Amino acid sequence: MENRGQKRTELDDELPADKRACNSLEFRASSSNSSAQTHMNSVNSAPETNDHDMDTSSSASANSRSEGERERDSAYGSCDSDDADERHSELKDYQRRRSSGDHGKFKRILSSLSEDTDPSGQLAVLTELCEVLSFCTEDSLSGMTSDALSPLLVRLARHDTNPDIMLLAIRAITYLCDVYPKSSGFLVRHDAVPALCQRLMAFEYLDVPEQCLQALEKMSREQPLACLQSGAIMAVLNYIDFFSTSIQRVALSTVVNICKKLPSECPSPFMEAVPILCNLLQYEDPQLVEMVAVCLIKITERVSQSTEMLDELCKHGMIRQVTHFMSLNTRPTLSQPLSNGLMGVLAKLSSGSVVAFRALYELNISSILKDILSTYDLSHGMSSNHVVDGHCNQVYEVLKLLNELLPTSTRDQENPQLSDKESLLVNQPDLLQKFGMDILPLLTQFVNSGANLYICYGCLSVIDKLIYLSTSDMLVELLQKANISSFLAGVFTRKDPHVLILALHIAELILQKLSDYFLDSFIKEGVFFAIDALLTPDKCQLVTLEKCLRLLFPVFSGSQILLDPRQKSTSREVLRCLCYAFATDRSPSVSEKGSCMLEKDSVYNLAKHIRTKYFAQELYDPEKALTDVLQKLRKFSSAISDLNASTNNDALDQHEERFYSIMRQVMEKLGGREPISTFEFIESGILRSLMTYLSNGQYLKQKGELSAGNSDIYSVEKRFEVFARLLFSPLDMITVDLPMITLIRKLQNALSSLENFPVILSNVPKLRSSYATLPYGRRTTYPCIKVRFVKDKGDTRLCDYREGVLTVDPFSSLHAIEEVLWPKVKAKRTSHIKSPTQVKDQSESLPDQSPSNASSSQGGSPHPMEPESMSTDLPELQEPVEKEAQCASEEDIEMEEQYPVSCSKEDSSSKLLFYLEGQRLEPSLTLYQAILQQQMNEHEIVIGSKLWSQEYTLTYRKAEGQYGTHKECLCSAESSAQKVDVHELYTSFFSSSFAYDLASDLEKSSPVYDIIYILKSLERMNKLIFHLMSRERICAFAKGKIDDLDNFQTAVIPVPQNEFVSSKLTEKLEQQMRDALAVSIGGMPLWCNQLMESCPFLFSFEVKCKYFRLAAFGPLLGQPHSPSYRDSGVTSDRRLSSGSMPRKKFLVFRNQILDSAAQMMDLHARQKVLLEVEYNEEVGTGLGPTLEFYTLVSHEFQKSGLGMWREDRGSFTTGTSHAGDSGILICPFGLFPRPWLGTSDEIQTQFSEVIKKFVLLGQIVGKALQDGRVLDVHFSTAFYKLILGKELGVYDILSFDPELGKTLLEFKALVDRKKFSESIQGESTTLKFDLCFRKTHIEDLCLDFTLPGYPDFILSSRPDHKMVNITNLEDYVSLVADATVTAGISRQVEAFKSGFNQVFPIEHLQIFTEEELERLLCGERDSWAFNELLDHIKFDHGYTVSSPPIINLLEIIDKFDQEQRRAFLQFVTGAPRLPPGGFASLSPKLTIVRKQSSNCADLDLPSVMTCANYLKLPPYSSQEAMKEKLLYAITEGQGSFHLS
């Protein structure tokens, strides 16, 4: 840690210990006795040590540990172990002598206690006995000794006259039970428990009852029933208020031990304790409250089958106290499993007791449950698996309680009590209405947000019961607010018959009670259409009931109570069909958990009944649309389809205007007063017609059918221009939103309603580690999958794999498995042909081990503990070649000659094909994903331990080489087709946008495919809107519609990027990444990877940050501990991996920052280590100096004269406030690489230095992202696009050099006008004036073919390229654009990427936009809100939020200008920018404490500990004095870290 800002070291000794400098020396073992160290650890352990700001390990401890390990190895692993045996025998001899000595002492003590000696003698003997018991072991005691001691001690414990004898006797009983637990039985036999209870109830001396509680706690572990029968529960609870908290915990521990073993009969001894236990729920001690909860849960479980006993619990106040405790304010004090257990208590009480049922409604239970369900999303960003599992189980328990609170007697006649409960709700309808208003919106929200199947089933079950019990009048208001029709339409997209039956029940009930009110709504929203589809099996593929029987869901029985982390879980996983998922244990049918209550064809029959009874016959006419809106939309759809079919280039303008007119009507309809349902919007087919038209018929074609000619590109370009003009122009003066926003929101609603991507949670509370034989032979922190590899029977070219069942890393890709498997199964070659192809094949079988490619494949990253290379993990392939079958190899040679190895990298993945149960597996999938994918195809997902215990057989056969070649040829065809002029490079979007699939597991016929595809097209259009609109203006200028060049530019504001974010998909991916198995992106369903790769705009920035870290760095960095992520989901701790990555300190010289950075990167760029900086001759180290180092390096790269950036010689200043040295470039539009043309040797020498700096810059940027550091650098948007692998065109020049970009576009407009005029009139002298640039002839501009601003950069040496004229103007524009954004900077960009790839593959950044990447790398640049400061700053050690110095400080900060704020942040945190997420993401929080000063506070300076974001502020007398000292500290206190 480090401090700065306090230059006067003479005050150091006067400072309190907790305010002094943090230095690694203070954490050494040798200094642990110092008072300063002790005080510091006690006061500041949370912000300092827990966050790992220091390298706390000392060499001494490391050496002692390693020596200990060597000693252990020599004792147990060495053949020469005589010394160890000798030591072992010596230890045994010592123990034997000690035990015999103890036996002698016990005999003498027994003899003395048996005699009737005076009290002083008894005290002496008891004192000696306690001493002997406290040091002896279990071997020293025998049953006989314990049996002999027991009656004597019990007798002395009853001693009435001498409290000291009582105390020592009871203490001896305690020690005896502790040393020899079996002695509890002897003590019970001699009535020790009644004696102890008697002493507790008498309560004459405080010490004696305390010792009694200690003794009873020990005895209750072994003899809980005896303690219960002797009245121990009431004895320990009777005077519990008189004891200290620690003793109260002992008392409650005794009750817990007894409650865990409660007998089924004789409940009275524990029932009378319930009121006291309920009262103890009010206590503040969390540990005490947890134990009380355990007791109440166990008592309720014991009496749950008795209605009378449950009623008695209610009379004792359990319902009132538990519901009060479960309210939002107090519930967080309880751990999640126990909170769930208390929820289960309420469910059991409600199930078995009418009294409890009535009490819960009277206590407004629905409001409490509403608050609990509303806080479900509070777990966002939490990385703890237990939190996630706890929340899932909590929702499950809430749903169980809700189901119990809604009895339906007509559906279940077995239990007569239900009618009493139902009559209560009938007589008091206001209770049910309040219940529905609280709960129904949340349940629909849960289902709509993509809840898993059994949560969805539980929600629908509650809704079904609620609607059944409600009257018609209640339902109107209830269902209208919930938009029940749209909700049901979304539910009908599910495939499980249990869910569909409930949805049909709900629909039938609504039609029964409110047919007139909801019938039209059901038709409009598509409910009728969905019900009708259930009757046609070809439209609706349901999960069969046979598969439902195998689709069992884990339901946890028991309360999962874990008070001791070492204790094993008491819960057990019970697999039940969905029919019984929310049944209580009172239901007799629960035992039949392997069966299903649904009858065959029940879904079909109920759907047919509803259709026949409630829907009119004319609705079945396929020729007639169901609604008028649908009819109109279908007409628009067919009109667009006809338009696409009748394309005529001669009438292009009329064609475009016709399309504009149709789509304007559509958008008016979408934004009009009459609502359009998702069903009408999708069923009309307008989306598919629109995409087919916009893509000029390319949409949904296979890759081989695509045409990429220039005419097609031009046609697509023109159509998108027209569409953009419509979407970004207001329809009228009344409408607030642009048509673009209206369309996006309509598409988002449709996507949320229709998509059904599964969230697959493992339900594994704790992952067990295992050893993966394949592919790398290493230990994993998660379970492995058992696989047997079997050769396909029809393949004669491969050998059998003989190694039996192997454990395979589930998150490694099949391609990685194939790399190891291929050398073992490929046949030995018998042919003597030595072709070059054969030689290539040998190198082909070796995996790519370069650091940049090591983790590039999905899920196949090397283990984080081996960052250098995976080659050390590959098992030795030692099978003798002679044993391999000698199979014919002519086919192999022929195949390799036909598909050369060097053709493409894709060929390396096609050596083997894998099949699972006859289905071909994609080589890019991980094994886990392949298994999930197959189960999803079968509509059967096994959740739980079966997935890991099952043995899988993978069949392999040789690939026929169909991969790679075709794809490579297609790519080359596309690239050649896209070789248009540089100024038209942006049109590559239109030619390639339709050339690939979004997600392979989405059927192209699915409406979800259409929705996501058009969203993707709109998002690309939104990014290119300036290009599109400017291009349209240029065309208008070319055709003479616009004469003034100033008018062709347009100021179009793109739609905010967050409009494209799908909240439902974001929530689903959040859920998936919180799962225990999300240690790799290969541990998630395939849709997560596919959508993130092809449509990252669907996810929020925070979720993308988490996914990026998981994909790029694996489990060590991807899932940091909980302080590292806040609710925003952004990585809040800039030391993300501090708990798990090894640390490396590096010495840096301030006057040689770039040289130090280069040395650092040469040593550590390729290693997954957390770098920490310490400066030469400065004592500070840790986070602050490290962040400042990255800031200083950022400034060094921005200095003029490096030759790296486009720099205007007049654009830099010297001595700016945020630079330590002179010459920092001021680039308003951001840094962009300077073009270089290497011609002479001198220039080549300079250019080689520039290349080295770009390599170093790439390393620094990569390392900053890996370590979570913030850089203070302003790259241009165009440079970020290059980092993301995007192409640049002439329009991008505007973003970093507006004058040059504008001039080139105007030149391009003149070129297009010349082309247009020539095409319609031929050569004509009358147009000379029209081709002038701002009333000046091009020739008069005197431009030559050199790059503007770089006279040494010659663009062309052709004879006709001396001076620029109207004839060669097009070539000039093309060459300038190419030199500026392509050829002139390509080597610098490649150098940057090569440096970056040494840290991790740069491709992982491609899920971000340019703005998001800047935010990720450089943090927040927005101004601070005053409320944000209040919310995210902690005040401590003498200050509160209302302290006058704090109020003054916040007012001063609020008035700071931008440079002062940067200086303040640099002073406090080490970096002038906040991390992504702002102040909320600082971890530890920015803390302001009172600085104690012996002199006048106004003379003192504030100081900081940047490692803990810890500002020590003196209590200045005035705001002016504070501002003066603060400004002095933040400006003069920079640049060094010393003791404060």
Disulfide bonds with the S-S distance in Angstrom:
none
